[in-house]
Amino acid sequence: MASSYDDSEERYEIPTHIDDPPMFYWWEMEEFVAALLPVGIGIVVGYLLIGILLGILSGYAVRTVKARSGRGVARHVLYWYLPSSLIFKLRRTPPSYLREWR
């Protein structure tokens, strides 16, 4: 009886990466966007090398902030500081400028 119980445990695998964020190579999507924006601006302005360097630095900075604050910190900052009509409108969530519930 003990051997059949052990066999049934071996058949099932528990996924370990189901909640991982979307990735672009080794960068998470928030880090990639933070690195891509300075590169794009550098291309438009004509300073590609400076844009690449600033992109690497901003991607590293976002990774450092996320390591300290946790995942989703960029979304929380965007919700808190930008007007809600600019990015997205949530139906059941109050506007970010309301600091107290009544």
N, C-alpha and C positions, 0 to 999 in steps of 0.2 A: 504493500500500500504506500509506503513512503516513497518508493521510486516513481510511481505515477504522479504523485504530487510534485516532485522535483521536475519531472518532464513538462508538466503543464506550466510551471513558472518560466521555463526556458523558451517557450513559444511566443511569449508576449514581450514586445519591446516598447518602452516608454519613450516618446519623442522628447528630446532635450532642447531642440531649437525652435519650438513652435511659437514662442513669444519674441523671438529676435527681431529687431527692426530691419527695415529694408537696407540693403548694402549696395554700394558701388565699389567693386573690388574690395579693398580693405577699409574703406571709409564708410561710416554710417551716412545716411542721406542728409541729415542736418549738417554734418561736417563737410560733406561734399559741396553742398550749396554754399556754405560759408566760404569755402575755398574757391569756388567757381566764380563768384561775383567779382572779387578783385581782379581775377584773370580777365574776365570779360570787359571790365572797365579799363584795364590796362591795354587791351587790344584796341578798344575804341579810341582811347586817348593817344595811343602810339607808344606807350611804355610797357611793352610786353614783359620784359625781365622784372621790372619793379612789380607789375601785377602778379607774376608768378610767385615772387618772394612774399608779397603781402598775402596772397592766397594760401600759401603754405603756413604762414604765421597765423592767419585767422582760422584755418582748419585746426591747427594745433591748439589755439586758444579755446575754440569751441569744445574740443575733446577734453581739455583740462577742466573747463567749467562743468561739463557733463559728468566728469569723474567725481567732482566735488558735490554737485547738486543732484545728480540722478538723471535718468532718462526723461525726455519730454520737457526739459527746462526751457528750451527755445519756444515751444508752443505756449507755455505758461507766461513767459515774458511778453510774447506777442499779444496774448489775450489781455494782459494786465496793462500794457502801456499804449497799444495802438487802439484807435477807435474800432468798435466792433463792426461798424458798417463797411470799413475798409477791407477787411479780410474775409470775414464770414459772419453770418447772423445766426445766433442760436435762439431757438424759440423759447426754451424753458429756463435759460440762464439769464440772470440779471446783467445789466451793463457793468463793465468793469469799474466805472467811476463811482458806483454805489458801494460804499465801504461798510455800511451797517445794515442789518436786516431789521425790519419793523413788522 
